[in-house]
Amino acid sequence: MQGVWPRALPPLSAQSPVTAEDSRADPPAPAQTPRAEPSRDPVQAARDVRDARDRRLVRRLKQGDQRAFQELVHTYQDRIFGLSYRMIGNRQEAEDIAQEVFISVYRGITNYRGEGRFYTWLYRIASNKTKNRIKYLKGRNFHRASDIDETPAAHMKGEDGGRVVALQSLVPGPEASVQGSRLQAAVQREIANLDPEHRLLIVLRDIQGHTYAEILTITGLQEGTLKSRLHRARLALKVRLEPYLD
């Protein structure tokens, strides 16, 4: 997906902040601990590099550098589009939501205190806007599902997330590719039929591969609540997919 941000934006000082509905306050920063040796874990190293880059871009954006905003959009637009698309099942709606998310980021960046990670703050805005759009569209007749093969960004996972298993691997034999593609389309349709809270957790954890710690920050859930709700979401999706696995 290309060019989701507006082509012309007014100065940051003229913008209004992100609403409370879009984004809750950043969680308190963890207590400072003595600096340890740099992690040799490649996953942690990638996370550290990403966070450092985001801090630099946010600092530049707060100073009015619109190129920094474009870099943030370029970095995250596919992931945000993917989150919304997987939850709502409609390309046009997902593109509209992605644009609204980045407009909100632009308007609210001066109020972003940097106590939490920019990455999870951005996802919190995106998940709230997507759930609000789902509520708005509830009961309206619109085309939700589109061909998953046309939208590879829809299942892009986080840079430091868990491994996402290709659905083709669930189908043995030489017909795996065709049947796996059909199963992907079925998964998209059935995710879009789940409860919105269940959709969000399935997408964050099982599609995009975010860590539990990231999901806790994005959703504001307690760990026990997250795990039990994700378990129920997986069971609900499994029941819906049983006819496709026979």
C-alpha positions in Angstrom: 0.0 0.0 0.0 1.5 3.4 -0.9 0.9 7.0 0.1 -1.6 6.7 2.9 -0.6 10.0 4.5 -2.1 13.4 3.3 -0.1 15.2 0.7 -0.2 18.5 2.6 -0.3 18.8 6.4 -0.4 22.0 8.4 2.2 22.8 11.1 2.1 20.7 14.2 1.3 23.6 16.4 -2.1 23.9 14.5 -3.1 20.3 15.1 -5.3 18.9 17.8 -4.1 16.0 20.0 -5.1 12.4 19.7 -8.4 11.8 21.5 -8.6 9.7 24.6 -10.7 7.3 22.7 -7.9 6.7 20.2 -5.1 6.3 22.7 -4.9 5.8 26.4 -2.0 7.4 28.3 1.3 5.8 27.9 2.0 3.1 30.6 4.5 4.2 33.3 8.1 3.7 32.4 9.7 0.7 34.1 12.1 1.4 37.0 15.6 2.2 35.8 18.1 -0.6 36.2 21.8 -0.6 35.8 22.8 -0.7 32.2 23.7 -4.2 31.2 25.9 -5.4 28.4 24.3 -5.2 24.9 22.1 -8.1 24.2 23.5 -10.7 21.8 20.0 -12.0 21.1 19.4 -11.0 17.4 15.6 -10.5 18.2 16.4 -8.1 21.0 19.1 -6.4 19.0 16.5 -5.8 16.2 14.0 -4.4 18.7 16.7 -2.1 20.2 17.6 -0.8 16.7 14.0 -0.2 15.8 13.2 1.6 19.1 16.3 3.9 18.7 15.3 4.7 15.1 11.7 5.5 16.2 12.9 7.8 19.0 15.0 9.8 16.6 12.1 10.1 14.1 9.7 11.1 16.8 12.1 13.7 18.1 12.5 15.1 14.6 8.8 15.1 14.0 8.2 17.0 17.2 10.6 19.6 15.8 8.4 20.0 12.7 10.4 17.7 10.3 7.8 16.3 8.0 10.3 14.0 6.4 10.5 12.2 9.7 6.7 11.7 9.5 7.0 10.3 6.0 9.7 7.9 7.3 7.4 6.7 10.1 4.6 6.2 7.6 6.8 4.3 5.2 8.1 2.1 8.0 4.7 1.2 9.5 2.0 1.7 6.9 1.9 -1.9 5.8 1.7 -3.3 9.3 -1.1 -0.9 10.2 -3.0 -1.6 7.0 -2.5 -5.3 7.7 -3.9 -5.1 11.2 -7.0 -3.2 10.0 -7.5 -5.4 6.9 -7.3 -8.6 8.9 -9.8 -7.3 11.4 -12.3 -5.7 9.0 -11.9 -7.8 5.9 -12.2 -4.9 3.4 -9.4 -3.3 1.6 -10.9 0.2 1.1 -12.0 0.4 4.8 -8.5 -0.7 5.9 -6.8 1.9 3.7 -9.1 4.6 5.1 -8.4 3.5 8.7 -4.6 3.5 8.1 -4.8 7.1 6.8 -6.8 8.1 9.8 -4.3 6.5 12.1 -1.3 8.4 10.7 -3.3 11.6 10.7 -3.9 11.0 14.4 -0.2 10.3 15.0 0.7 13.6 13.3 -1.8 15.5 15.3 -1.0 13.9 18.6 2.8 13.5 18.4 3.4 16.6 20.6 1.5 14.9 23.4 3.4 11.6 23.1 5.6 11.6 26.1 7.8 8.8 25.0 7.4 6.8 28.2 6.2 3.8 26.2 7.5 2.5 22.9 6.2 4.4 19.8 5.5 1.1 18.1 2.9 0.0 20.7 1.5 3.5 21.0 0.9 3.5 17.2 -0.7 0.0 17.4 -3.0 1.1 20.2 -4.3 4.0 18.1 -4.8 1.6 15.1 -6.6 -1.1 17.1 -8.9 1.5 18.7 -9.8 3.1 15.4 -10.4 -0.3 13.8 -12.7 -1.4 16.5 -14.6 1.9 16.3 -15.0 1.4 12.6 -16.3 -2.1 13.1 -18.9 -0.8 15.5 -19.9 1.9 12.9 -20.3 -0.7 10.2 -22.1 -3.2 12.3 -25.5 -4.0 10.7 -24.5 -2.3 7.4 -24.3 -4.3 4.3 -20.8 -4.0 2.8 -18.3 -6.3 1.1 -16.0 -7.4 3.9 -13.8 -10.1 2.5 -11.4 -9.7 -0.4 -8.9 -12.1 -1.9 -6.1 -12.6 0.6 -3.6 -13.3 -2.1 -4.1 -9.7 -3.4 -3.0 -8.3 -0.1 0.4 -9.8 1.1 0.8 -6.9 3.6 -2.3 -8.1 5.5 -0.3 -10.8 7.1 3.0 -9.0 7.7 4.2 -9.7 11.2 6.2 -7.5 13.6 9.9 -7.3 13.2 10.5 -9.0 16.5 7.4 -11.1 16.7 7.0 -14.9 16.9 7.1 -17.2 13.9 4.0 -17.3 11.8 3.3 -20.7 10.2 2.2 -20.6 6.6 -1.3 -22.2 6.3 0.0 -24.3 3.3 1.9 -26.3 5.9 -1.4 -27.6 7.3 -2.3 -29.2 4.0 -0.2 -32.2 2.9 0.6 -33.3 -0.6 1.2 -31.6 -4.0 -2.1 -29.7 -3.7 -0.9 -27.9 -0.6 -0.4 -24.5 -2.3 -3.9 -24.3 -3.9 -5.7 -25.6 -0.8 -3.6 -23.5 1.5 -4.5 -20.4 -0.4 -8.2 -21.3 -0.2 -7.7 -21.9 3.6 -6.1 -18.4 3.9 -9.1 -16.9 2.2 -11.4 -18.9 4.6 -9.3 -17.7 7.6 -9.7 -14.1 6.5 -13.5 -14.5 6.2 -13.9 -16.2 9.5 -11.6 -13.8 11.4 -13.9 -11.0 10.2 -16.8 -12.9 11.8 -15.3 -13.1 15.2 -16.0 -10.7 18.1 -13.9 -7.6 17.5 -11.8 -8.2 20.7 -11.1 -11.8 19.5 -10.2 -10.6 16.1 -7.7 -8.2 17.5 -5.9 -10.8 19.6 -5.8 -13.4 16.8 -4.3 -10.8 14.4 -1.8 -9.4 16.8 -0.5 -12.8 18.1 -1.2 -15.4 15.5 -1.1 -13.4 12.3 1.4 -10.7 13.0 3.4 -12.5 15.6 3.6 -9.9 18.4 5.0 -10.8 21.7 2.7 -11.1 24.7 4.4 -8.1 26.3 3.6 -6.0 23.3 0.0 -7.1 23.2 -0.4 -6.3 26.9 0.8 -2.8 26.2 -1.3 -2.4 23.1 -4.5 -3.7 24.6 -4.1 -2.7 28.2 -5.3 -6.1 29.3 -3.9 -8.0 32.3 -1.8 -11.1 31.4 -4.4 -13.6 32.7 -7.2 -11.9 30.8 -5.1 -11.8 27.7 -4.3 -15.5 27.7 -7.8 -16.6 28.5 -9.3 -14.3 25.9 -6.8 -15.4 23.3 -7.6 -19.1 24.1 -11.3 -18.5 23.6 -10.6 -16.6 20.4 -8.6 -19.5 19.0 -11.3 -22.0 19.9 -13.9 -19.9 18.2 -11.8 -19.6 15.1 -11.1 -23.3 15.1 -14.8 -24.2 15.2 -15.4 -21.9 12.3 -12.6 -23.4 10.3 -13.5 -27.1 10.9 -15.6 -27.3 7.7 -12.6 -26.2 5.6 -10.3 -28.8 7.2 -12.3 -31.9 6.5 
